[in-house]
Amino acid sequence: MASAADRHAGPEIPRSPVRDQKPNQSKASAVKNIFRQLGPGLVTGASDDDPSGIATYSQVGAHFGYGMLWTMFFSYPLMAAFQEVCARIGRVTGGGLAANLRRHYSKWLLYSVLSLMAVANTFNLGADLGAMGAAAHLILPWNTKVYVLIFGIISVLAVLFIPYSDYSRYLKWLTLSLFAYVGTAFYVHLRWSEVMHAVLIPKLELNREYLTALIAVLGTTISPYLFFWQASQEVEEVKNNPGEEALKKAPRQARFQLERIRVDTYVGMAFSNVVAFFIILTTAATLHAHGINDVSSSAQAALALEPLAGRYAFLLFVCGILGTGMLAVPVLAGSAAYGIGEAQRWRTSLERKPREAIRFYGAIVVATMVGGALNFYGIDPIKALYWSAVLNGMVAAPLMVVIMLMACSPKVMGKFCIPRYLRVVGWLATMVMVCVCLGMLATWK
């Protein structure tokens, strides 16, 4: 159900992807133009299947078989709606989550939220770099820590010298290797009746192992860094497109922009969840079916692709890890830098040159260095990825409460408070995350 602001926004519809097409323009060109409009939501969805996500879904598939396939269908409307909430905050106010916390709430809440996000991001970033190093080691057996150092330096240099809009455009092609999991599912013997039964009639277990895996899945799907990232990227869209303004200042742009956000976000999150579903399905049908119930190395995770890729399974696995890692590391470091920069009133933009936003880029460099340094303390890469997902789930719960309060506040959103359907689904997502966290903590006593 649309809000009053959604219904009564004026008729102006800027930047329509099909509006100015010539009659003889091909349908292929029209589709290309539409996909060109997909921005922050699609990038966010692609970066959601980062090495942490791949490791978590692989671990869950190997350990529980088909038992957690239902989570992808359950989490999709929750994550998509919540990302839409975050995107609306950025587009409506012209400021990211941290900027709005600074403007409208107390400093202790602002810095509490930023501290939680920065810790989760840094640990996740370090785990991703460690996984990239371990994956590269499968192809060229050099020291894994050397790879971590190399990928950390490459990530920093790329962020410093390549506009992220260009950088992400090319890296998205590498993430297409993740569709190998989709292909593998049709190469192995699957009893689709069992798959559908697991999806439609989930078997829930109220024990520590199951609830920890569940919060890991939810944490890598509904992640704190994605909240900050998508809101800040909507702010970037306002800054970088002439004629566009925050919707509180330009309400006539609302109808088109809110619809674009909805389509962009739901397409991006669908991409993320389809890939995640098939990672769980493929590892269940290969690793779990052959008695591998605990993924303890990159080599074991790569075995899931062997039915499709054979001896090239390692190469395909490495492409997926490196592609998603190189896409996600700047997102992780960037979302932390956006949060800190907005809180401190710095210039914040990945489209600016480093000399124009020195402190912002400095925060990205520091976050990447600290995250990379965690790998020099003997942390197991695969376990670190899994536990970073658990940490994300624990951190997400309180952040989601704060974000929902902002999105429902006329003080923050003016007449563009989120509509009823987003309030219902957003609060449902928040309560699910809180309840699973509390359940997990209760079983750890």
Phi, psi and omega in degrees: 000128184283149175283169178300322179295321179294319185288322189259008176299146186295175188279353185294126181232089184282156171056038178294135184288341182239357189298319187259019183287147176281154184303325184270009180290136185288158177296327179298319178294322179297316178297319179299319179296321179297314181293334176295334180285341180286119186235257186306320182295318181291316178297319179297316179297318179296318182284346179292328176273057180279178179307325177298317179294315180301315181294318181294313180295323178295317180296317180294316179296319180293320186277315187256359183064227179280000191298340180241016176299328182300334185296331182289324177285324179291319186279337185303305180296330180291312182290320181295315179296320182290324176293326176296321177302312181296318179297319179297319179302314180295315183288321182290316187267340185075014178221152178285184182298316181294322179298320179287326174296318179296320184288325194241352185229175184286159181295323182296324177290317178304308185284335173294314179297314181296323179296314179299314181296317182295319179296312180298316181297315183296317179294317178298317179299315179297319179295321179295316178297320178297319179293322178297319178296316180294324179292316179298328179298336179293331183266310177236107188285061170274179177296129182301322182294330176294318177298319178302315179296316181296313182292327176296316179294316179299317180298316181295313181297321180296317179295321183290324191243355179235125175304135187299330179299322177285316183301312184291330182300320181279323182293335179301330180294324178294326181292344177296341177298340178295338179289355172299328177295326177294313180297320181299324181302334181263001176262340182259162180282118180237137171264098187295336176295321177292321179298312181295324177297318180294327180285315188274331181233078183294145176258105183270143177232131181260062176231168186300315184298314183291314183291327176294318177296322181295316179291331176294316179297312180294324182291326179276345178267313180250082192259141180304321184294332178290328178301307183293320184296309186292322177299315181292327179289330173294324175296319177299319179301319179295316183292324191264356180243109181305138179091347178264142179221168173302142187294336175296332178267334183228069184299338180292341177276355191298315187303310181292313186295319180291324176291319177299316179301316182298311181295312180304313184291315184290328175291314181298317180289329176296317176305312182299313186284328176297313178298315180299318179302315183284334173295314178297314181299314183293314180293329176294319184282343181249294184293305182300319182295337180253020172084007175269099186257359179218116179277108185250001180204162176296326180298318178295319179297323181292335181299336181299334182267359186297323179301329180269313190260350180058230182289351177267008182302317180300318182296317179295318178298316180298318179300317179296314181295314182291318180297310179291326179294313180294333176282321187278326183302312175297328178293316179297309180292321182293320180295323176294317180293322176300314181299311181294317182296318178294324179293326183262005181062036176279166167286124184231114176188131175281356177266349177280157173284151183307321182291343179271347180213062188300312184292323178299309179292329176299320179295322178296316180298314181297315180300318180293319180295315181294316178299315178297323182296334180299334182285351180265015179244026174071027179279131178291123186301315183292316178295323179297321179297315181296314183286337174292327176292320177298315179299318178301319179296320179293321181285326184299322187305303180293327179297322182294324176299312181297316182296319179295322177297320177296314185293337180263001186266120175298332178299323181272313191260355183061227180275003182258029172305146186299145181290173189300318183298324178286326176298314182296308184289323179297314178291327176297314178301318180296314182294323177299312181297317179297314183295318179294320177298314180296319178298317178297314180299323180296325180282348180272000179288000000 
